[in-house]
Amino acid sequence: MEEILAIKDQKKRNEAYNQYVENMTPKSNCFANCAKAFLVGGLICTLGEGLNSFYEYLGNEKELAALYGTITLIAISIILTGLNIYQKLAQFGGAGSIVPITGFANSVVSPAIEFQTEGEVFGVGCKIFTIAGPVILYGIVSSWFVGLIYWIMHM
């Protein structure tokens, strides 16, 4: 009998907790969030294309202009992260701010800035690789396996 009462009491607490979470969770508008993500991601991509065109206009080949455009986007992302502007952009644009190159640059620089007080080696040096390290390792290992498969298939 006590077990049944305990189970009913637990169910009541779970229901009360679920109701509390539902009341406290901010309501989101899916259409507005998608529109903001599209706007922010589109602006970042448009900026990238504008930079590519600018560097081509300066006389660089298409491939070199794309490289300069990518480097410029990374630098802009790092600067905006350091000035705490990229975080505000991410809060507004959500997934649109995670356009691959700028979002990755932000995710690499953010931990380094956050743990700057820990020192150059144990703060910046260690924390800068919390995101970049696994991504770089996965990229190297997976490219090695793909290269090995390609080599075996063409033997």
Order of alpha helices (4+ residues) and beta strands (2+ residues): alpha-alpha-alpha-alpha-alpha-alpha
